[in-house]
Amino acid sequence: MDTRVLYTEAMYGVTGIVDALANGAREWGADLVVLGSSHRRALERWVIGSVAEQLLSKIDVSVLVVRLQ
């Protein structure tokens, strides 16, 4: 199994993050995209949910959101 990591920053905005993740997933031929979230604040929950939802509409692979401890 080949694992690749793409780090993005919230400062790029939701659209920038989604595009970066979608492009990376396509270029790498990803089977799964995993998003990590600590869910500390309501805004973070909204951003992660928004990223996951938009990402699902742009790529044809599964998206998994995991809670970081």
C-alpha positions in Angstrom: 0.0 0.0 0.0 1.3 3.4 -0.9 0.4 6.2 1.5 0.7 9.9 0.6 0.1 12.9 2.8 -1.1 16.4 1.6 -1.2 19.1 4.2 -3.4 22.1 3.7 -4.0 25.2 5.7 -7.4 26.7 6.6 -6.0 30.1 5.6 -6.5 29.1 1.9 -10.3 28.9 2.5 -12.5 25.9 1.9 -12.4 26.2 -1.9 -8.6 26.2 -1.9 -8.4 23.2 0.4 -11.0 21.2 -1.6 -9.3 21.9 -4.9 -5.8 20.9 -3.5 -7.2 17.7 -2.1 -9.2 16.8 -5.2 -6.2 17.5 -7.5 -3.9 15.5 -5.2 -6.3 12.6 -5.1 -6.6 12.5 -8.9 -2.8 12.8 -9.5 -2.0 10.0 -7.1 -4.9 7.8 -8.1 -6.1 7.7 -4.5 -8.6 5.0 -3.4 -9.5 6.9 -0.2 -9.1 10.4 1.2 -8.9 10.8 5.0 -9.6 14.1 6.7 -8.6 14.6 10.3 -10.4 16.9 12.7 -10.2 17.6 16.4 -13.7 19.1 16.4 -12.9 21.6 19.1 -15.1 24.4 17.8 -18.3 24.8 15.9 -16.5 26.6 13.1 -14.1 23.7 12.7 -16.9 21.2 12.5 -18.6 23.4 9.8 -15.3 23.8 7.8 -14.5 20.0 7.9 -18.1 19.1 7.0 -18.1 21.6 4.2 -14.7 20.3 2.9 -15.9 16.7 3.0 -19.2 17.5 1.3 -17.5 19.5 -1.5 -14.8 17.0 -1.9 -17.3 14.2 -2.4 -18.8 16.1 -5.3 -15.4 16.6 -7.0 -13.9 13.1 -6.8 -15.0 9.5 -7.3 -13.3 8.0 -4.2 -14.4 7.6 -0.6 -13.8 10.3 2.0 -13.3 9.3 5.6 -13.4 12.0 8.4 -11.6 10.8 11.6 -11.6 12.5 14.9 -8.0 13.2 16.2 -7.4 12.7 19.9 
